[in-house]
Amino acid sequence: MKGRWLVTALLAATLLAGCAVGPRYQRPTAQVPGAWKGERPWQAAAPKDSIPKGTWWQIFHDAELDRLEHDLLDANQSLAAAGSRLSQARSLARIASSAYFPQLNADPNAQRERFSGNRPLSLSPTPVTQNAFTVPFSASYEVDLFGGVRRNLEAANASLQSSAADLENVRLVLTAELAADYFNLRELDREAGVVRQSVEIQQKGLDLVNNRHEGGVASGLEVAQQAALLDATATQLSLVEQQRAQYEHAIAVLVGKPASSFTLAAVPFDATPPPIPTGVPSEILERRPDVATSERQMALENAQVGLATAAFYPHITLSGSGGWESRDIATLVNAPSAFWGIGGDLLQPIFNGGRNRANLAATRAAYDESVANYRQSVLVAFQQVEDGLSGLALLNQAAKTQRTAVEDSRRALDIANNRYVGGLTTYLDVITAQTILLNNERLATQLLGQQMVTSVYLVKALGGGWDASQIREEQVRPTLVQAVQQ
């Protein structure tokens, strides 16, 4: 009869467990523009040229960059830490799913004890010594009557998916940082070449002025001016090499190697910013891992509101115990030694000083905060894309005019040299022309580096080929095998 009552109670609890109190999660709206504002000369790519998923840096077609990026994925410690956080979130979600199943425990024990002959209420003054062997079992199950268990797992899965998106964001940030450092380093390689070439030109100029000075044609002032320019240019070369060393050290850390044992050889650098397909603005909501992290945080906070709401409703726990107990181990496991008990517990909060009400208000405020953070992350995403688009458009125009400036500067230097050798002008015009040429060549090189780095950051702002569908299956579901697992 009692067993039939327990089965009936379990069936009723299962039927009632379909009710989950609290708000149903729906993604809040965010302001999304209909089109990009910036000029888009970099979007002439065909659909087949879309950003590669997972290896977005291949859009630059640089084998050395590919090698470094793979080294980063294998050895970067910040990325490894983010991976461990994801594993931790997955385990915590499994912990939350364990509440779907009954908890069964066993606590066998054995002891020998002596009771006092003068113990209270004793019918005999004789001391008693006896053995006690017990093999008890206990089981308990909290009925998910108002969805508290489901809300807890919902929150844990949202946290798990947030960690998965965060891992992707860390990967995107680190790979973009490596690509930006790499192109900055290559720009400095090229800039160092420009300065070395200027040193050679200025050295030839100094030789020319020295020869003319020895012949009594040039003054000592002209020699001193050219020597000062040569020394200043050599100083600039040292500063460029110092900047390059810092980028090389930064790349070493990103690929998980000590800076002291890492070297990246200088190579010629003549890259071209690739076409970058941007798509429509609304796709950013699915392509940015940081936006996905914010969205999953909203889902988590919404589940917390449901948990806080469930605290107002009754909590029902079914329990049972049983086992064997005997003074003699030989008769431990038999029918007369068996014992059992079943029961249930219903806890209904009545007064707790307003704690549940305050907790519900706190979770609702936390949810509102997460909504504001999500909308802010969307606005920042649009800003970063627009920064990249307008930056590339303006840098493209600046690079074109600067190439013309370099050509004009070279022609001016040739004219100044010819006029000086012909005695039509002083050597100051040559020095001025050399300085202008060096500055313009360096600026042209710097603009190329900025174009490449801005392209990297535009790809990063677009999500690096990632999309939110990659984390949707990252969730824990209760499985029957958990019922027999520790």
N, C-alpha and C positions, 0 to 999 in steps of 0.2 A: 504493500500500500504506500509506504513512504517512498520506495523507489519510483513508483508510478507518479507520485506528486513531484519528485525532482525532475523527471523527464518532462512532465507537463510544464513546469516552471521554465525549463530551458527552452522548450519550443515557443512559449509565449514571449520570452525575452528575445529570442531570435527574430520573431515577427515584429516586435516593437522596435528593434534596433535599426529599422530603416529611417528613423527620424533623426536628423542632424540639425540642431538649432544653430543660429548664427547666420550672418550674411553669406550668400552665395557669391563666389569670386567672379568678377568681370573686370577686364582690363579698363582702367579709366582712359578717357580720351586725352589726346595731346595735340597741340597746334602743329599742323603739318602743312608747309607751303605746297602749292601746286607744281612749282617748277623752281629750278635753281636760278639765282639772281646773277651769279658771276658769269663772265664770258667763258666759253668752253672750247678752246681750240684743241683740247687734249681728248676729245670724246669721239673722234672719227673711227674708233675701233669697231670692227664687225662683232656680232654676237659670239663667234667662235674665239675671239680674242679677249673674252671676259677674264677677270682676275682669277688666277688659278686658286682653287680651294686648298688650303693647308700650306701651300708653297707660293704665296703671293709674290715673293721676291723674284721669281723666275720671269716676271714681266720685264725685268731689266736686262735679261740675257747676259749675265756676268757670271762666269764659271767660278771665279774666286769668291764672289759673294755667296753663291750657292753652297760652296764648301764650308764657309764660315757659319752660315745659317744652320747647316746640319750639325756642325760641332756644337753650336749653341743648344739645339734641341736635345743633344745627347748629354751635355755636361753642365748646363747652367744651373746653379744652385737655387736661385730664386724660382725658377720653373719647377725644379724638383720639390721645393717646399710647397708650391701651389698644388702639385699633384698629390702630395701627402695630405693636404687639407681636403682635397676631394675624396680621398679614401676614408678620411675620418668622417666626413659628412655622410658617406655611403653607409658606414658602420652605425652611425647614430640613427639613420633612417631604419636600419634593420632592428635596432633596439626598440624604436617606436612601434614597428610592426609586430613585435613579440606580444604586445598587449592584446592581440586578437585571439590568443590561445590560452587555455587553462594553464595554471602553474602547478606542477606536481613535485613534491619534495619527499624524501625519505630520511629518517633520522634514527638508524639502529643504535642501540646502546645496551651495555651490560654492566652490572655493578653488584657488588656484594656488600651488604650493610647490616649493622647490628642495632637493634632498637633497645632502648633502656628499659630495664624492668620496673623502674619508677616513673615511667612516662605517664602523662595525664590520661585519665579514662581507661587505663589498662585494667583488664579483668584478671591478669596474673602478674605477680611481681617478678616473674622469671624473664630475664633478658632473652631476646629473640634475634637470632642471626639467620639471614636468608639471602638467597640470590634473587636478582631481578633482571630478566631478559625481555627487551622490548624491540619490536620492529614496527614502528609506526609510519604511516603515510598520510600526507595531507594534500588536499587539492583546493584551489580557489580559482574563481573566474569572475571578472568584473563585466557585467552585462553592459554593452555599449548602447544604453537605452536612448541617450540624447546626443550621440555622435562625438563624445569627448575623445574616444580612442581614434576615430577616423579623422577628427580635426588635428590631433597630435601627429598622426602619420602624414596628413596633408601638409602640415607645417614642416615636418622633417624632409619630405620630398621637395618642397619648395626651396628649402635651405640647400638640399643636395644639388638641385638644378642651378641654384645661384652660385654654388661653389664650382660647378662645371663651367658655367659662363665666365666666372672669375678666372679660372684656369686658362680659358681661351683668351681672355683679355690680357692676362699676364704674358702669354705666348705672343700675342700681337704687339704689345708694348715693347717687349724685349727684342723681338725680331726687327721691329721698326727702328728701335734705337741702334741696333747693330748696323742696319742698312744706312741710317743717317750718318753714324760715325764712320762707316766705310767710305761713303761718298765724300764726306768732309776730308778724310785722310787722302783720298785720291786727288781731290782738288788741291790739297796742299802739296802733293807730289808734283802736280803740274805747275803750281805756282812757284815751287822751289826751282823747277826747271827754267821758268821765265826769269826769275831773279838771277840764276846762275848765268843765263845767256846775257843778261844786262851787265853782270860783273865782267864777262868776257869783252863785251862791247866797250865798257868803260875802261877796262885795262888797255885795250887797243887805243882808245882815246888818250889815256895817260901817256902811253908810249909815244904817240904822235906829238903831244904837247911837249914832252921831254926832249924829243929830237929837235923840234922847232925852237925850244928854249936854248938848247946847246948851240943851235945855229944862229942864235941872236934874233930870231923872228918873233918868238912868243915870250911873254913876260913870266916872271916867277909867280905872279898872282894867278895866272891861268893854270899853271902847274898845281898850285895849292888848291884851287877850286875843284879841279878834276880829281885830285887825290882825295879831297874831302868827300866828294860825291861817291867815289869808289868805296871808301871806308864805310859810309852810311849804308850803301847797298849791301855790302858784306854783312853788316849788322842786321839788316832786314832778313837776309838769308838765314842767319842763326835763329831769329825769332820764328820764322816759318818752320824750321826744323824742330824747334822746341814745341810748337803747337802740334806738329805731326806726331811727335813722341807721346804726347798726352792722349791723342786719339788712339794710337796703337796700344797704349796701356789700357784704355777703356775697353777696346775690343777684346783684349786678353781676358779681362774679367768676365765679359759677356759669354765667351766661349769656354769658361771654366778652367783657364790656365793662368799660372803665375805670370805677372807682367815681366819679371826678370828673364823668363825663359821663352818668351813669345816674340817673334819677329815677323813682320809683314813686309816683304820686299817691295820697293818702289817699282811701278810699271807705268808705261804711257797711259794717259787717260784722255779719251776723246769720246765720251758717252753722249747720247742724245735722249732727252726725256721721252719716255714711251707714251703712246696714246692710252688714256685711262678712262674706260667706260664708267659713268657714274650712275646710270639708271635714274629712276624717279625718286623724289625725296621720301615718299612713304616707305620705300624699301629699307631706309635707314633703321626703322624700328625693329626690323628682323635681322639686319646685317651687323649691328654693333653689339659685341659681347658685353660692353659696359652697360648699354641700355637694357640688354637682357637680364643682367644682374639686378638692376634696379627694378625691373618688372617682376622678377621672381621674389624680390624682397617684399613687394606689395602683396603677392600671393601668400607669403609667409605671415605677414602681419594680419591679413584677412583671416587666416586660419586661427591665429591667436585670439582674434575677436570671438570666433566661434567657441574656442576653449573657455574663454572668460564667460560667455553666455551660458555654456553648459554647467558652469559651477552653481548656477541658481537652481538647478533641477536635481531630482533625487539620483543617488548613486546606489546601485544594487550590486551586491557581491554575493555569489553563491559559493559555498564552501563545503567540504567534506573531509572526513578523516577516518582512518581505520588501520588495522594491522593485527599483530599478535603480541601477547604479553604472558609471561609464565615465570614461575620460580625455578623451573627446571628446563634446561635447554633441550632435553629430549622430548618434552611435550610442548615446545614453543609453537610449532606450526601444526596445529590441529584445531578442530572446530571449537572446543571449549575455550581455547586460548584467544580466539578472535574477538575483536571489538571494532565498532564503527560508530559514526555519527554524521549526520548531514544537517545543513542549516542554510540560512540566508540572512543577509544584513542589508537594511535600507537606511541610507543616510540622507536626510533632507535638511539642508541649511535653513535655519530660522532667523537667528540673530547672530551676527559676527562683527558688530561695530561698523557696518558699512564697507567691509573689506572687499566683498565680491563686487559691489557697485563701483568702488574706486578702481578696482582692477579692470573692470570692463571699460571705464572711462579712459584709463591709461592705454589700453590696447587700441581703442578707437583713435586716440590722439597719435599713437605710434603709426597706425595705418595712414592717417591723414598726412603725417610727416613723410611716409614712404611715397605717397602719391606726389607730393611736392618735389621730392628728390627725383622721382622718375621723370616728371615733366621738365625739371631742370636739366637732367641728363640728355633729354631729347633736344632741348634748345642748344646745349653745348655741342651736340653732334652736328646739328645743322650749321652752327657757327664755324666749326672746324672744316667742314666740307667747303663752305663758301670761302673761308680763308685760303684753302688750297686752290680753289678754282680761280679766284681773283689774283692770288699770288702768282700762279703759273702764267696767267694771261699777261700780267704786267712785267714779269721777269722775261718772258719771251720777247716782248717789245724792247725791253731794256737791253737784252743780249744782242738783238739785231743792230740797234744804234751803237752799241759799244764796239761791235766788230768793225763798224765803219770808222769809229773813233781811233781804233788801233791802226787801221790802214792809213788814215790821215796822219797819225803821229809818226809812223815810219817814213812817210813821204816828207814830213816836216824835218825829220832828223837828217835825211839824205840832203835836203836843200840846205839846212844849216851847216852840215859838214862841207859841202861844196862851196858855199859862200865864205866859210872861214878859211879854207885852203886857198881860195882865190883872193883873200885879203879884203873882202867886202864887209866883214863884220867881226866882232870879237868872239872869243870862245864861250862867252856867257850864253850866247844863243844856242850853241851846241849842248851845253850843260842843261839848259832849260828844256831843249828838245828831248834829250836822253831821259830826264826826269819825267816828263809828260808821257813818253812812250812806256816807261816802266810802270807808271801808275795805271795807265790805260790797259796794258796787258794784264796786270794783276787784277784789275777790276773785271775784265772780261772773263778771266779764269774763275774768279769768285762768283760771278753771275752763273756760270755753268754749274758750279758746285751747289749754289742755292736752288737752281732749277731741279737738280737731281734730288736734293734733300726735301724740297717742297713736294715733289712727286711722291716720295716715300710717305710723307705725312698725309698726303691726299689719299693714298691707298689705305693707310691706317684709318683715316677718318671715315672711309667707306666700309670699314670692317675687315679688310684684307681677304675678301672672298668668303668669309664665314657667314652662316645664317643660323637662326635660332632653332631650326629643326634638328640640329645636331645634339641638342640637350633634352629634347622632349621625351626620349626613351630612357633618359637617365633618372630612373625612379625605382623605388622598392615596392614590391607588392607581396602581401602575405602568401605563403605557400604552405601546403599541408605538411611538408617535411619538417617545417619549423615546430610542429606539435610534438615531435620526438627528439628535438635538439636541445642541448644545454645552452 
